[in-house]
């Protein structure tokens, strides 16, 4: 049984894509005016960065073509976020125009794959190591 229904997934991904692009444009504008904004509650409350700290700056680096900065200076998760921001809106439009549910089918497949400990344990380890690295870098 899927966690999200087809309708809920499409609404969620649509809203997430819209908010993601708005957030990116706002941060691009703020970056050009040398204004930094952090919404990370972990960082604000404990002064410890979360595993995704630096992702926005990483995405901005990716869109400037500076992949090494995105991965090593900021956060490698920014590569994943960048790909999602580029692919998911196109995928949503494709499914809407063709009246198919290919995104939902891939979501079900991914959900089932993530039940496998051979996949979710390395993923968890990667996220934990990324978090340690973020703390080490002082993001």
HUQUI-V742209 format. One record per pair of residues at least 12 apart in sequence whose C-alpha atoms are under 10 Angstrom apart, sorted by sequence separation. I is the first residue (numbers start at 1). J is the second residue. If there is no record, write none. Layout:
BEGIN
I;J + I;J
END
This chain:
BEGIN
40;52 + 57;69 + 58;70 + 59;71 + 61;73 + 67;79 + 91;103 + 92;104 + 40;53 + 57;70 + 58;71 + 61;74 + 39;53 + 40;54 + 56;70 + 58;72 + 38;53 + 55;70 + 58;73 + 59;74 + 88;103 + 38;54 + 54;70 + 55;71 + 57;73 + 58;74 + 59;75 + 62;78 + 63;79 + 54;71 + 57;74 + 58;75 + 59;76 + 61;78 + 62;79 + 38;56 + 56;74 + 57;75 + 58;76 + 59;77 + 60;78 + 61;79 + 54;73 + 55;74 + 56;75 + 58;77 + 59;78 + 62;81 + 63;82 + 54;74 + 55;75 + 58;78 + 59;79 + 62;82 + 36;57 + 53;74 + 54;75 + 55;76 + 56;77 + 57;78 + 58;79 + 59;80 + 61;82 + 62;83 + 52;74 + 53;75 + 54;76 + 55;77 + 56;78 + 58;80 + 59;81 + 60;82 + 52;75 + 54;77 + 55;78 + 58;81 + 59;82 + 51;75 + 52;76 + 53;77 + 54;78 + 55;79 + 58;82 + 59;83 + 52;77 + 53;78 + 55;80 + 56;81 + 31;57 + 51;77 + 52;78 + 55;81 + 56;82 + 59;85 + 55;82 + 28;56 + 27;56 + 28;57 + 31;60 + 27;57 + 24;56 + 28;60 + 23;56 + 24;57 + 27;60 + 24;59 + 25;60 + 20;56 + 24;60 + 77;127 + 77;130 + 76;130 + 75;130 + 75;131 + 75;133 + 74;133 + 75;134 + 74;134 + 20;81 + 24;85 + 72;133 + 73;134 + 20;82 + 72;134 + 74;137 + 20;84 + 21;85 + 73;137 + 75;139 + 20;85 + 21;86 + 72;137 + 74;139 + 73;139 + 17;84 + 18;85 + 17;85 + 16;85 + 17;86 + 17;87 + 13;84 + 17;88 + 18;89 + 16;88 + 17;89 + 16;89 + 14;88 + 13;88 + 14;89 + 17;92 + 51;126 + 52;127 + 13;89 + 51;127 + 50;127 + 51;128 + 53;130 + 14;92 + 50;128 + 51;129 + 52;130 + 53;131 + 13;92 + 14;93 + 51;130 + 52;131 + 50;130 + 51;131 + 54;134 + 11;92 + 50;131 + 51;132 + 53;134 + 10;92 + 49;131 + 50;132 + 51;133 + 52;134 + 53;135 + 48;131 + 49;132 + 51;134 + 49;133 + 50;134 + 51;135 + 10;95 + 49;134 + 50;135 + 53;138 + 54;139 + 10;96 + 48;134 + 49;135 + 53;139 + 48;135 + 49;136 + 52;139 + 47;135 + 49;137 + 49;138 + 50;139 + 13;103 + 48;138 + 49;139 + 10;101 + 47;138 + 48;139 + 47;139 + 10;103 + 7;101 + 9;103 + 10;104 + 6;101 + 9;104 + 8;104 + 43;139 + 6;103 + 7;104 + 6;104 + 9;107 + 5;104 + 6;105 + 4;104 + 6;107 + 2;104 + 6;108 + 4;107 + 5;108 + 3;107 + 4;108 + 2;107 + 3;108 + 2;108 + 1;108 + 2;109 + 4;111 + 3;111 + 2;111 + 1;111 + 2;112 + 1;112
END
